[in-house]
Amino acid sequence: MIARLERESHRDLPTFGERLIAARNRNWIPEIEGYIRDRHTYFVVAGAAHMGGPDGVLALLKARGYQVEQL
């Protein structure tokens, strides 16, 4: 629901929405993967709009083969 609201809020400015959410998410994935490979415990903080939807961090990690679960 949050992902849908976020997309709707940028309907008139799609490039802005792409840069604000989707591009940033894609840029974060290599960093997050580095944390995963390091085997230490890390706490990654991002706003809710970055989590859901097809361009969300969770979907991007799943697409790379990671198992994502809510605790």
N, C-alpha and C positions, 0 to 999 in steps of 0.2 A: 504494500500500500504506500509506504513512504517513497519507494522508488518511482511509482506511478505519479505521485504528487510532485516529486522533484522534476520528472520529465515534463509534466504539464506546465510547471512554472517557467520552464525555459522554451516553451513551444515557439514563442516569437523570436527567440535568440538561440537557435540550436547550436551554433558554434560556441557560444558562451557555456551552455550546458555540457557540451563535449569537453571543453577545456577544464571546467570546474570540477567535474565528477569523473567521467570515463577516462580521460587521458591521465589524470592523476592516479586513478586506480591502477591502470596499466603500468605506470612508472613505479608504483609501490611494490608490485609483485616480485621483482628480483630482490628487493630489500627483504621482504618477508621470507622469501625462499632462503635467503642467506641466514636469517635467524633460525629457520627450521633446520638447515644443514648443520648449524653450529652446535645444536643439541643442548644449549643452555635455555633457561626459561626467560622469555621476553614477554612484555606486555605491550601490545600494539593498540593505540587509541586512534579511532577515526569516528567521524560523525555517522549517524544512522543512514544518511543518504548514500554513503559509500558502500554499504553492506549489501543491499538488495538489488534485484533486477539483473538483467543479462550482462550488464557491464560492471556489476558490483564486485567487490573484492572476493566475496564468497564464491560467486560463479566462476570468476577467473581462476581461483585456486582449484576448484573442482575440475575445471577444464584441463588443468595441468596434472590431474590424477590424485590430488590430495583429498583425503576424507575430512569433511567438515561436519562438526556436530555442535549442537547447542548444549551447554552445560547448565 
